[in-house]
């Protein structure tokens, strides 16, 4: 067993890991932006709005995070095929991963949109939280498709050792999300002021832009 530190290998590990860390931190910022900007609304909307965000985001990650587990197999198989210099089969991994990701997340997005009112009503009986939380949750759940398919692409690029691809897309997505939130929550730059609902729409739209990137 070789216990000595291999500096070359260590640098390679760090160079692969840093973009992943930056991308994942930026993903967390999307939800924080929602909290912060909704908190700038009048108290009658910000308090129940922020209260509704808590269970909504948990439900979002419960559905999206479960389906995003496809990334584990995608990255492992891609790295194996790429390491074998079998580029054709590495591409085949992506195709299969996308088919599974798109099919499952499309069904999940539709079902989550339909049942969002019932799920939130089971969690809280507060009428203001339900009034603001249901549309927010529905719009965020509409982004489950983009979330899961993006993860499919991300894990494929990660398996190729190209971890910077997702980092770049995630950073751009966060910048767009920030300005879209301002526009749709407060009605800036000619956009309608939609409050909490606008925040959910902005996050959903930016997630599809990230997928496109």
N, C-alpha and C positions, 0 to 999 in steps of 0.2 A: 504494500500500500504506500502510495506517494503522498506524504503529508505536507510537503513543502508548498509554499504559495507560488503559483504560476502567475506571474504578473501579466503576461500576455493574455492568458485565459481570463484573469480577473478584470482586465480592461474591457475585454469583449463582453463579459457578463454585464458590467456596469453600463456599457454603451447600448446594450439591448434593453436594459431594465429602466433607465432614466426616462426614455420617451413613454414607456408604459405607465410609469408613475405619474408623469405630467398629464397624460391623457385621462387617467382615472380621477385625478384630483379635479381636473377641469369638468368632468362629468358631474361630480358632486356639487360644483359651483352652480350648475343650472338650477338645482333645487334651492340652493341658498339665495340665489337671485330672486326667485319667486317669493320666498319668505320676506326678504328685505324690502322689496318694492311693494308688496301687498301691505306691509307694515306702514307704508307711507300714505295709505288711503285713510279716509276719515274713520274714526274709531268704530262707528256703527257697521262698517264693512271690513275693516282690518282685523278686528278681534275675532269674529266668527270665521273670517276668511282664513286666517292663520291657523285657527283651531281645526278647520276642515282639511288643511294641507297635511296635517300629521297622518291620519289614517289613509288619506288618498295616496300619499307617496309610499306608504307601507304596502298598500294593495298593488300599486304600480310595479314595485320591485318584486312582490310576491309572484306576480304573473310573468313579467318580463324577465326577471332574474332566473326563474325556473326554466323558461324556454331558452335563455341564453347559455344554459349549461352545455348546449351543443358546441360551444367554443372549445371545450376540453378535447373532444374527439377530433374536431377539425384541425386544431393546432398540432396535436400529436401525430396524426396521420400525414398532414402536410409536411411536417419536419422530417418524418421518416422517408417519404417519397422524394423529397428534395435532397435529403442526404444520400439517397441511393442514385441521385442524378436522373431520376425518372420524372421529368418535368410534365409529361403528358398526364401521368396518373396523379401528380400533385394538383394539376388543374382539375382533374376529375373529382378530387376531394371537394374543391370549392363548389363545383356544380351541384353535387349531391347535398352538401351542407346548405346551400342556398334554397334548394327545393324544399328540404325539411323545414328550414327556418321560416321561409315565406308562407308555406302552407299552414303550419301550426300557429304562427303569430297572426296571420290574417283571421283565422277562426277565433283566436283569443281576443283580438281587438273588437270584433263584432259582438261577441258574447259579453265582453266586459262593458261595452257601450250600452248594451240593452239592459244588463242587470245592475249597472252602477247605482241607480236609485234604490233598488232593493237592498243592496249590500250596505250602502251608507246608512239607510234607514234602520238597519239592524244594529249598527254601531252607535248611532246617536239619534236622539229624538228632538234635538234643538232645531227649530224651523229655520233659523238664520244660517246655521251650519249646513243644513240640507239644501237650502236655496242657493248658496254659494258653492258648496262642495260638490254637488252632483254634476253640474256642467264642467267644473274644473277637472274632476276625475274622468269624465267622459272624453274630454279632449286629450288628456294625458294618455288614456288607454288607447286612443286612436293612434298614438305614437308607438305602441308596442311593436307593430310591424316594422317600423324603421329601426327601433332599438335592437330587435333580435337579428334582423338581416344585416345591420351594421356590425354587430358582434361576429356574425359569420364571416364577413369580409375581414374584420380586424384580426381574427384568429388565424385566418389564412395568410395574411401578410406577416403576422408575427411568426408563423411557422416557416416562412421564407427568410426570416431574420430582418424584415423591413418594418420594424416597430415604429418608425417615424411617420409612416403613412397615416395611421389612425391618430397620432398625436396632432399632426397638422390639421386634419379634418375636425378634431375635437376642439381645438383652439378657435378656429374660424366659427364653428357652430356656437361656441359660447359667446363670442363677440356679437354675432347676429342675434342670439337669444336675448342678450342684455338690451340691445336697442329695440328689438321687437316687443319686449316686455314693457319698456317705457312707452312705446307708441300705442300698444293695445290696452294697457292698464289705464293710462292717464289721457289718452286721446291726443297724442302729440303728432305733429307733421301731417295733419290731415286724416289721421286714422280715427275711428270711433273709440270713445272711452268705454271699455267693456269691463273694467275692474278685474275681479278675480278670474272671471271667465277668460278675459283677454290674456291673462298670464298663462293659463293652460293652453290656449291656442298658440301663443308665441313659442312655448316650449315644444309643442308638437310640430309646428312648422320648422323650427330650427333643427329638430331631430331628422326630418326628411331632407333638409339641406345637407346635413352632415352625411347622411346616407348617399346622397348624390355625389358629394365630394369623394 
